């Protein structure tokens, strides 16, 4: 079946999964093991190929078209029996995934967030659903109905809903604080914080760490919180652009730029520049190693010099030099 094959192909190599939230929480397992759990992460780490909506009432997918004038979804996954029989998830497949990495353009993300919010409102779906994991359509615990495998473009989905305001063109107005909208709001809040605090940092690596800490604080924890990969991507995108481009607040002169106009001869400037460059490299390596350790911990992997070096993209010698950070 094409839909089933597409779903498997879209899974991350090590998706979040669980069969019992209360007992096990969220686990990280290889995909071939994760598919045996009742709930599974359905999108890649930094992209969305599926828009999924959580419906807390019995429903028939035909009603989406007949009563709500929404498109027929690609598949639905519902409870088989019990008090919550018929409750479940509705999934739409995107022809072009929405990318959420640190190089992604924000306008398509805001556009998708506006459409997602309009769909959620129209079908009265759960606003608190974070969208990280869904009922696993491969699990026999649920009733899965595979309907079609045609992917939707965002403009095509837009045709079915009225966006109350074109907020995807307006970086000032915030989206509703769930789903893709939470990603947009995190970006906007962190962007404003970065402009005010850039002047306190000399090195880009230090500024990134500060933005990452602030991003994690703004994201919070619990239901609706974004996964760490999205939080880090937002922090990297904001910190990099702000450090390299922002000219407000009197914070232009950073790093080697502070040498301009200094009362130093050429040799002294070259020496000082080399010292600053080495400090930047050391700070960047230390930051990369700290982040690598956090990511390995989040995945439940063993913390070793080899693992840290591979995750951080540094040599084993560099990881050995900074092993005091994780031993």
C-alpha positions as CSV (number, residue, x, y, z in Angstrom):
1,X,0.0,0.0,0.0
2,X,1.5,3.3,-1.1
3,X,0.3,5.4,1.9
4,X,1.8,2.9,4.4
5,X,5.1,2.8,2.5
6,X,5.2,6.7,2.4
7,X,4.5,6.8,6.1
8,X,7.3,4.4,6.9
9,X,9.7,6.3,4.6
10,X,9.0,9.6,6.3
11,X,9.8,8.4,9.9
12,X,13.0,9.7,11.5
13,X,15.8,7.2,11.9
14,X,15.2,7.3,15.7
15,X,11.7,8.6,16.4
16,X,10.0,9.3,19.7
17,X,7.6,6.5,20.6
18,X,5.7,5.0,23.4
19,X,2.9,2.5,24.2
20,X,2.2,4.0,27.7
21,X,2.8,7.7,28.4
22,X,2.3,7.3,32.2
23,X,4.5,4.3,32.6
24,X,7.3,5.0,30.1
25,X,7.0,8.6,29.0
26,X,8.4,9.2,25.5
27,X,11.2,6.9,24.4
28,X,13.7,7.2,21.5
29,X,14.2,4.0,19.6
30,X,15.4,3.0,16.1
31,X,12.5,3.1,13.6
32,X,12.2,-0.6,13.1
33,X,11.6,-0.9,16.9
34,X,9.5,2.3,17.2
35,X,6.9,1.1,14.7
36,X,5.9,-1.6,17.2
37,X,4.7,1.0,19.7
38,X,1.2,2.5,19.9
39,X,2.4,6.1,19.4
40,X,5.1,7.4,17.2
41,X,6.8,10.5,15.9
42,X,5.4,10.9,12.4
43,X,7.6,13.8,11.0
44,X,11.3,14.2,10.5
45,X,13.3,16.1,13.1
46,X,13.4,19.4,11.2
47,X,10.6,19.1,8.7
48,X,6.8,18.5,8.5
49,X,5.4,16.2,5.8
50,X,2.2,15.5,7.7
51,X,-0.3,18.0,9.2
52,X,-2.0,16.0,12.0
53,X,-5.1,17.1,14.0
54,X,-6.3,15.6,17.3
55,X,-10.1,15.1,17.5
56,X,-11.5,14.4,20.9
57,X,-14.9,13.2,19.8
58,X,-16.2,10.4,17.5
59,X,-16.0,11.4,13.9
60,X,-16.4,10.2,10.3
61,X,-13.8,11.5,7.9
62,X,-16.6,12.0,5.2
63,X,-18.0,14.7,7.4
64,X,-15.0,16.8,6.8
65,X,-16.0,17.2,3.2
66,X,-19.8,17.0,3.6
67,X,-20.3,19.3,6.6
68,X,-17.1,21.4,7.0
69,X,-16.1,21.8,3.4
70,X,-12.6,20.6,4.1
71,X,-10.6,18.3,1.9
72,X,-10.6,14.5,2.4
73,X,-7.5,13.6,4.5
74,X,-4.9,11.1,3.5
75,X,-5.7,8.8,6.4
76,X,-7.3,8.7,9.9
77,X,-6.4,6.7,13.0
78,X,-9.1,6.2,15.6
79,X,-9.8,4.3,18.8
80,X,-11.5,1.0,18.2
81,X,-13.7,0.8,21.3
82,X,-14.4,2.0,24.8
83,X,-15.6,5.4,26.1
84,X,-13.4,7.2,23.6
85,X,-14.3,5.0,20.6
86,X,-14.1,7.0,17.3
87,X,-11.7,9.6,18.8
88,X,-8.4,9.9,16.9
89,X,-6.1,11.7,14.5
90,X,-6.7,13.2,11.1
91,X,-3.6,13.4,8.8
92,X,-3.0,15.5,5.6
93,X,0.2,14.8,3.6
94,X,2.1,17.8,2.2
95,X,3.4,17.6,-1.3
96,X,6.3,19.7,-0.3
97,X,7.5,19.4,3.4
98,X,7.7,22.5,5.6
99,X,11.4,22.8,6.7
100,X,12.1,23.9,10.2
101,X,15.9,24.0,10.3
102,X,18.0,27.0,11.0
103,X,18.3,28.0,7.3
104,X,14.6,27.8,6.6
105,X,12.7,30.9,5.4
106,X,10.2,32.1,8.0
107,X,7.5,33.2,5.6
108,X,6.5,29.6,4.5
109,X,6.4,28.5,8.1
110,X,4.1,31.4,9.1
111,X,1.9,30.6,6.1
112,X,1.7,27.0,7.0
113,X,1.0,27.9,10.7
114,X,-1.9,30.2,9.6
115,X,-3.4,27.4,7.5
116,X,-2.9,24.8,10.3
117,X,-4.6,27.1,12.8
118,X,-7.6,27.7,10.5
119,X,-8.0,24.0,9.9
120,X,-7.8,23.3,13.6
121,X,-10.4,25.9,14.4
122,X,-12.8,24.8,11.7
123,X,-12.7,21.1,12.7
124,X,-12.6,22.0,16.4
125,X,-9.5,20.0,17.0
126,X,-7.6,19.9,20.3
127,X,-5.6,23.1,20.6
128,X,-3.2,21.6,23.1
129,X,-2.0,18.9,20.8
130,X,1.8,19.4,20.3
131,X,2.0,17.4,17.1
132,X,5.2,15.5,18.1
133,X,3.7,12.0,18.1
134,X,0.5,10.5,16.8
135,X,-1.4,7.3,17.1
136,X,0.7,4.9,15.1
137,X,-1.3,3.9,12.0
138,X,0.9,0.7,11.8
139,X,-0.3,-0.5,15.3
140,X,-3.1,-3.0,15.6
141,X,-4.3,-1.1,18.7
142,X,-6.1,1.4,16.5
143,X,-8.5,1.5,13.5
144,X,-6.6,3.0,10.6
145,X,-8.4,4.1,7.4
146,X,-6.0,4.7,4.5
147,X,-7.9,6.9,2.0
148,X,-5.6,8.3,-0.7
149,X,-1.9,9.2,-1.3
150,X,-2.2,12.6,-3.0
151,X,-0.1,15.3,-1.4
152,X,-1.5,18.8,-0.8
153,X,0.2,22.1,-1.6
154,X,-0.2,24.9,0.9
155,X,-2.2,27.1,-1.5
156,X,-4.5,24.2,-2.2
157,X,-5.2,23.8,1.5
158,X,-5.6,27.6,1.8
159,X,-8.5,27.4,-0.7
160,X,-10.6,25.6,1.9
161,X,-10.2,28.1,4.8
162,X,-10.4,31.8,5.3
163,X,-7.4,33.2,7.0
164,X,-8.7,36.0,9.3
165,X,-5.6,38.1,8.6
166,X,-2.6,37.3,6.4
167,X,-0.4,37.0,9.5
168,X,2.2,35.0,7.5
169,X,3.3,38.3,5.9
170,X,3.3,40.2,9.3
171,X,6.2,39.4,11.5
172,X,4.8,41.4,14.4
173,X,1.5,39.7,15.0
174,X,1.8,36.3,16.8
175,X,0.2,33.1,15.7
176,X,-2.0,31.0,18.0
177,X,0.4,29.3,20.4
178,X,0.2,25.7,19.3
179,X,1.4,23.6,16.4
180,X,3.5,25.4,13.9
181,X,2.3,28.7,15.4
182,X,4.4,27.9,18.5
183,X,7.5,27.7,16.3
184,X,6.7,31.1,14.8
185,X,6.1,32.7,18.2
186,X,9.3,31.3,19.6
187,X,11.2,32.8,16.7
188,X,9.6,36.2,17.1
189,X,10.0,36.3,20.9
190,X,13.7,35.2,20.7
191,X,14.4,37.6,17.9
192,X,13.3,40.6,20.0
193,X,15.3,39.4,23.0
194,X,18.4,39.0,20.8
195,X,18.3,42.6,19.6
196,X,18.2,43.9,23.2
197,X,21.0,41.6,24.5
198,X,23.5,41.4,21.6
199,X,25.7,44.1,23.1
200,X,26.6,41.9,26.0
201,X,28.4,39.3,23.9
202,X,31.7,39.5,22.0
203,X,31.8,36.0,20.4
204,X,29.2,34.4,18.1
205,X,29.5,31.1,19.9
206,X,28.7,32.7,23.3
207,X,25.8,34.6,21.8
208,X,24.4,31.3,20.4
209,X,24.6,29.6,23.8
210,X,22.7,32.6,25.3
211,X,20.1,32.4,22.6
212,X,19.7,28.7,23.1
213,X,19.2,29.1,26.8
214,X,16.6,31.8,26.3
215,X,14.9,29.7,23.6
216,X,14.6,26.8,25.9
217,X,13.2,29.0,28.7
218,X,10.7,30.6,26.3
219,X,9.7,27.1,25.0
220,X,8.9,25.8,28.5
221,X,8.1,22.2,29.2
222,X,5.1,20.0,29.3
223,X,2.2,19.6,26.8
224,X,2.6,21.7,23.7
225,X,6.4,22.3,24.1
226,X,8.5,22.1,21.0
227,X,11.1,19.3,20.7
228,X,14.7,20.2,21.4
229,X,15.7,20.0,17.7
230,X,13.2,22.8,16.8
231,X,14.3,24.9,19.8
232,X,17.9,24.7,18.8
233,X,17.2,25.4,15.1
234,X,15.3,28.6,16.1
235,X,18.2,29.7,18.4
236,X,20.8,29.1,15.8
237,X,18.9,30.9,13.1
238,X,18.2,33.9,15.3
239,X,21.7,34.1,16.9
240,X,23.5,33.8,13.6
241,X,21.5,36.4,11.7
242,X,21.4,38.9,14.6
243,X,25.2,38.6,15.3
244,X,26.2,39.0,11.7
245,X,23.6,41.6,10.5
246,X,21.9,43.5,13.3
247,X,23.1,47.1,13.5
248,X,20.8,48.6,16.1
249,X,21.4,49.3,19.8
250,X,25.0,50.5,19.3
251,X,26.3,46.9,19.2
252,X,28.1,46.9,15.9
253,X,31.7,46.6,17.2
254,X,32.3,43.0,18.2
255,X,35.3,40.6,18.1
256,X,38.0,41.6,15.7
257,X,36.0,44.7,14.7
258,X,37.1,46.3,18.0
259,X,40.6,46.5,16.5
260,X,39.6,49.2,14.1
261,X,41.1,52.5,15.0
262,X,43.0,51.0,17.9
263,X,46.3,52.6,18.8
264,X,48.3,49.5,17.8
265,X,51.0,48.9,15.1
266,X,50.4,46.2,12.5
267,X,52.3,43.4,14.3
268,X,50.4,44.1,17.6
269,X,47.1,44.0,15.7
270,X,48.0,40.7,14.0
271,X,49.0,39.2,17.4
272,X,45.8,40.4,19.1
273,X,43.7,39.2,16.2
274,X,45.3,35.7,16.5
275,X,44.6,35.6,20.2
276,X,40.9,36.5,19.6
277,X,40.6,34.0,16.8
278,X,42.0,31.2,19.0
279,X,39.6,32.2,21.8
280,X,36.7,32.1,19.3
281,X,37.7,28.7,18.1
282,X,38.0,27.4,21.7
283,X,34.6,28.8,22.6
284,X,33.0,27.3,19.5
285,X,34.5,23.9,20.3
286,X,33.4,24.1,23.9
287,X,29.9,25.1,22.8
288,X,29.6,22.3,20.2
289,X,30.7,19.7,22.8
290,X,28.2,21.0,25.4
291,X,25.4,20.8,22.9
292,X,26.5,17.4,21.6
293,X,26.4,16.0,25.2
294,X,22.8,17.4,25.7
295,X,21.7,15.8,22.4
296,X,23.3,12.4,23.3
297,X,21.5,12.6,26.7
298,X,18.2,13.4,25.0
299,X,18.6,10.4,22.8
300,X,19.6,8.1,25.6
301,X,23.0,7.3,24.0
302,X,26.2,6.5,25.9
303,X,28.4,9.5,26.6
304,X,31.9,8.7,25.3
305,X,34.7,10.7,23.7
306,X,34.1,9.0,20.4
307,X,30.3,9.6,20.5
308,X,30.7,13.2,21.6
309,X,33.3,13.9,18.8
310,X,31.0,12.4,16.2
311,X,27.9,14.3,17.4
312,X,29.8,17.6,17.8
313,X,31.7,17.3,14.4
314,X,35.1,17.7,16.1
315,X,38.2,15.4,16.2
316,X,38.6,12.9,19.0
317,X,41.6,14.9,20.2
318,X,39.4,18.0,20.6
319,X,36.8,16.0,22.5
320,X,39.6,14.5,24.7
321,X,40.7,18.1,25.5
322,X,37.3,19.1,26.7
323,X,36.3,15.8,28.4
324,X,36.0,17.6,31.7
325,X,32.8,19.0,30.4
326,X,31.1,15.6,30.3
327,X,33.0,13.3,32.7
